[in-house]
Amino acid sequence: MTAATLREEAIVFDCQGDRLLGIVSQPAPCGADVASGLALVVVVGGPQVRTGSHRQFTQLCRFVAAAGIPALRFDVRGMGDSSGALRSFEHIDDDIAAAIGALQAHAPGVKRVVLWGLCDGASAALMYQQARADARVAGLVLLNPWVRSAQTLARAHVKHYYWNRLRQREFWRKLLAGGVAGKALGDLLSNLKVARSKAPGAAAERALSFQERMLKGAEEFIGPTLWVLSGQDYTAKEFAELVGQQPRWQAVLRRPQAGRLDMAEADHTFSIRAHEDALATATRHWLLGLRATQVAT
């Protein structure tokens, strides 16, 4: 990537009276970014800033822009260089809407966007669509979505940690010797109890948990979605456990417009450079495919 293929500009925009700061990465020369009308918006979860862990979001946006697709990364209210009170990922719908509008104002050729989110950024993107049904959103790229509850965490621990411990000869040797393995066995029984407990009853469901809002957003969004799961990440394992327990989630991931990328060796933030590069390449390939489809139609 060189200066001849990429330019970046800072933008400041309003969100409910607060001032948000974002960075727009665009292909060069000027005008190249309006060819397809498609752009990428990175939804940053919290607490996190627009650069991302190990500058992941910065590198992703530059990589995508160099391929001809403009990209925006921004600080939500209360984070980084944006003003306002800090909000949880469940309450940033206004921030996302303002960011899309600001990108379109800065690059008028942008007609539709893809929301890209990691962890609770992915969760926020789904809840945004559930709340707004924003027609400007053409697609979603969702990495290791955050769905944590007491039940999902306990199921993930039982399946991916404790069963492995029970198959280890050293565990049973320590248990018979009265070692610390006894505590691990007690923790396993406790987690089994929580894992088998029922979800909140009807009264609690009327308030719609954030997991239910995510599911509704996924069900109601008719555009293409790329689901990315890391093999070395408990957040991804919790999501997989939730999907395994709920037919509605299973139906969402079986849709023809749903793609899935499993990265067996990757951790939560794709911190190894080879994994980060592979993710960026997969994202770019998926975006270019979506752009080609939109141009053809």
Number of C-alpha atoms within 10 A of each C-alpha: 10 8 11 10 16 21 18 18 11 12 16 15 18 16 20 10 9 15 17 25 21 21 20 23 28 29 25 20 12 10 11 16 24 19 13 18 19 27 31 31 23 28 31 29 25 17 14 14 20 24 19 18 13 14 12 18 25 19 16 25 26 25 23 25 28 23 19 24 28 31 29 30 27 28 26 36 23 19 21 16 17 22 18 16 10 15 14 14 22 18 13 22 18 14 22 22 15 18 28 23 17 21 26 17 12 13 18 13 18 23 18 19 25 25 27 23 24 25 22 25 26 28 28 31 33 28 26 24 23 21 14 12 15 13 12 15 21 22 22 26 24 26 27 28 27 23 24 17 14 12 21 22 21 22 22 22 20 20 13 13 13 17 12 11 17 15 10 10 10 11 19 17 12 13 16 10 11 11 13 11 19 16 12 16 17 11 16 20 14 13 21 17 13 16 20 11 11 8 12 9 8 9 8 10 11 8 10 13 14 18 18 15 21 27 20 20 22 23 18 14 21 14 14 18 25 21 18 21 25 22 17 15 17 21 25 24 23 25 21 19 19 22 16 12 12 10 11 15 19 14 11 19 19 12 13 9 13 16 15 15 13 13 16 12 12 20 20 17 18 21 15 12 11 11 18 19 17 14 19 20 15 15 19 22 14 17 23 18 12 17 18 12 10 13 12 7 5
